[in-house]
Amino acid sequence: MSATVEFARMNGLGNKILVVDMRGRPDKVTPAAAVALNADPQTEFDQIMAVHDPKAEGTDAFIDILNSDGSKAQACGNGTRCVVQALAAETGRKAFTFQTVAGILYAVEHDDGTISVDMGKPVFEWNRIPLAEEFHDTSRIELQLGPIDNPVLHSPSAMSMGNPHAIFWVDKDVMSYDLARFGPLLENHPMFPERANITLAQVTSPTSLTTRTWERGAGLTLACGSAACSAAVSAARTGRTGRKVTINVASAKPSATLSIEWRERDDHVIMTGPAEWEWSGRLDPSTGLWSRDGTQEVEAQ
């Protein structure tokens, strides 16, 4: 068995993704390899999408997802779109079914190049998100940052979209908040025993939101698909918008949008947006040693 596998550096709205082809192999991308790859500016990433042989009948692949700190992620919508684009280019197919630890995902590439991913049903029960305290209504939980009489952020909507999310509603530009400073505090707050993705969301119309996210295990990210889905669902759930919205991802470079529909007939969340291939190479899934196609081998520091 070769020590190295093919991988592609891609992005979804700037969300930095490494799609790693682990099909036909029994091993996995190790946390040590993920940390090493993320330490190199050329392979720095938000998530690794490791594509393995299918485990469940009727699926095309099992996707193992790693954050940049080497921890596991249950879901990554932007990364799933990247996997679809890569496999569609390889196979000529348009529709795929994937298994993740969060469940089964269905995805399709459209003629215009955008990709829709069925992210499944949102989870609102406090003990399944999970939260450390019982809340009858998780659309508004008791949590605040800053002085009691004048908090900077307060009363987030909490839910799971395969991973835990807290959506803080703000009236000002989401880029005006120091998310890099308080994101880690909220991600690791005792309220979230499995940590949480922290999103600032501003309602800009009955059909649109602007968001910015601190991602669990990855930090300040240019985009987060599951966070966009969570913001859209939470906005509809709290009566701020309808069930179909456009998400303006403020931190994406350039600023870009996702279309999110919380489908009424089955409560599934459908996310539609782009994916972009950047370059490809080979890497050692055990160590993080990598090479870019057409270049000499280098080692992630």
N, C-alpha and C positions, 0 to 999 in steps of 0.2 A: 504493500500500500504506500502511495506517495505521501511524503510528509506534508505536502502543501495542497491546498484546494483553491479553486477559483473564487474570487470575490469581486464585487462591483461597488464602487463609491457612488452613491446616489443621494438625492434629497427629495423631500416632499415639502414644498413651501419653505425650503431652507432648513427643515429638520434633517440633520446630518445622519445618513443611514449607510451602514455597510451590509450588503446582502451577500451572505456567505453560503456557497453551495456545499452542503455536507451530505448530499445524497450518495448512497452506496457505501457509507462509512458507519461504523459503530460508535465512534468517539464524538465528542462535543467540543465546541469552542469553550475554552476554560476561562474562568474569571481572571486569571493571571494574564492570559493573552488579551482579553478585553481591556484591562487596565493599561497594558503596554501599548496597545494600538491607540488608545485614547490619548496617551502621553505624547504621541508624535503629532505635530501640527498637520502633517499630510494625511493622516488617517484618523484624526480626532473625530468623534462621532457622538450622537445622542443615543442611538440604539443599533445593536447588531441584530439582524434578522437572519438566523441560521436555518437554512432550508434543509430538512431531513426527509428521508423516505416516509411515506404515509404510515401511520399506525392504525388508523381506523378505516374500515371499509367505506368506500364511496368518497374518500378525500384524496386530494392530489399531493399533499405534503403536510408534514408536521413542522411548525415553525417554533423554534426555540428563540426567545427574545432576551437579550442582555442589555442592561444599562451601561453607561460609560464607567461606572464605578465597579463593574463586574457583577452586580446584583441582577436577579431575574426580574423581568417585567411580564405581566400577564397579557397586556394588549398594547398595540402601537398601530394606530390607524394610518399615519403617514408612511410608516415602514411597510405596512401591508400593501399599500398602493405601489411602492417601489418593487416589491416582490412580484406583483401582478405584471408590471411593465416588463421586468426582466424575463419572466417565464413566457409572457405573450410574444416577446421578440424571439425567444428560443424555439417555441413550439408552433406559433401561428394561431394558437387558441385565444379566445377572448374571455371565457368564463372559467373560474377556478373555485375549488372548495378547500379550505385550509382548516387544520386542527391546531389549536393553541391550548395552553393550560387554562385559558379562560373559556374555551368552548370552540364551536365550529363557526368559521367565518366564510361567507360567500362574497365573491368579488367578480366584477366584470369590467373590461376595458371597452370604452365607447369609441365610435368612429372618429370623434374629435380628439382622441388621445386622453381625455379625462377618464378617471377610474372611480367606480362606485364600490364601496365596501359595506356590506351588511354587518354592522357591529353588534347585532343582537339586541337583547332587551336590557334597559337600565335596571339597576338594583337600588332600592331605596331603604330597605330594612336596616336599622342601625347596626345590628350584629353581623350583617353580611357585607357591610361596606368595607371594613368594620370600623365602628367607633368604640371608644372606651366607656362611654356612658349611654344609657338608654334614652332615646328620643322618640316620642310618638310620631312627631312630624319632622323629618330630616330636611325638609325644604328650607328650614331656617333653624340652625342650631345655635346654642349659646357659646360663642367664642369671639373674642375681640383682641385687637392689638392696639396698644397705646393707652392713654389715660381713660379711666372709667367714664368721666364726664365728657370726653371728647376723643373717642377712639379713632385711630387712623383707618382701621378696617373692623367690621363686626358682622355678626349674624350670617355666616355663609350658608349656602345650600350645599348639602353633602349627599353624595351618591357614589355608586361604583359603575364604571363602564368597562368592567373587566379588571380595573384597578381603582384604588380609592381617589376621589376628587373632592376638593372643597372650592366652591365658586363664591368669591367675594364680589358683591355688587358695588360699583363705584359710579360717581357722577362726573368725575374729571377724566381727562385723558389718561388711559392706562399706562402710558409711557412716562407719566409725571411721578409715578410712585417708585420708591427705591426697592424694587422687588428683589434685587440681588442681595440686599441687606436682610430683609425680613423673610424672604422665601425659605431659607434654611430653618429658621425658628419655627415657622408654621408647618413645614414638611415634617419636622421631628417633634411636633407638639404631642404631649401625652394623650390628647384626644384621639390620635391616630396610631393605634398599636402597630400597624404595618406601614407607617408613614403615609403621606398623601401628596398628590399633585395639587399645587396651589395656583388658582387662576383668578386674575382680575378681569371682570366683565363689565362693559358699559353698554347699555341699551341705546342704540342710535336711531331706531325706528321700530314700528311693530313687526318688521320682517328682517331686522339686521342687528348684529352685535359686533363689538370690537373686543378682542381678548388678548391677554398676555399671560404666559404661564411659566412658573417655576416647576420643573419636572422632577418627580421623585427619582433619585438615583442618577440624574443627569444634570440637574441645575437649571440655570437660566437658558432656555431654549428658544430658537427662532420660531418654532411651531410645535404644536402637540395636537394630533388628531383626536385622541380620546378625550382630551380636555375641551376641544371645540365641541365635540358631541355632548359632553356633560354640561357645558354652558348653554347649548341650545335646548337640551331637555329641561334643565333647571329654569330657564327663562320661560318656557311654555308652562311648566309645572306651577310656577308662581304667578302666572298671568301677565308676565311682562311682554310676551310675544305670542304668536301662534306657533304651530308645530313644524313649520318650515321656515328656515331663516338662512340668511347669508352671514357667515362669520368672516369678519375682517381681522386677519391675524396681524396685529400691529407691528410685531417685532420681526416678521418675515422681511427679507431683503431681496427685491423690493416688497413692499406691503402687498399681500395677496389674500385671496378669499377661498373659503370652502362653502359648499352648499350642504346643509344638514336638514334632514327630514326625520322627525319622530313620527313614524308611520302609525296612523290611527288604527288601521285594521288589525295589526298584530303587535303594536308597541315596539317594533324593531327600529333601530336608528340607522339610517342610511347616510353615509358620508360620501360626497363626490368632490374630487379635486385632482390636481395634476401630480405627476412624478417626473423626475429628471435624472437621466444617466449622466455621470461626470467622467469616470474613467474606471478601468478594471485592472486586476492584477492577481497575484497568488499570495496566500498567507499560510503560515503554520498555525493550526487552531490550538495547539498546545502552548506555544511560546509567544506568538504575536510576531514572529519573524515574517517579513512581507517583501514583496517586490511588485513594482508597477510594470505592466506590460511594456516591453521595449526598453527596460532599464535594468541596471544591475540590482542585485538583491541588497536590501538594507534592513536594518533591525530597528523595530520600534523601541524608543528609549523609555 
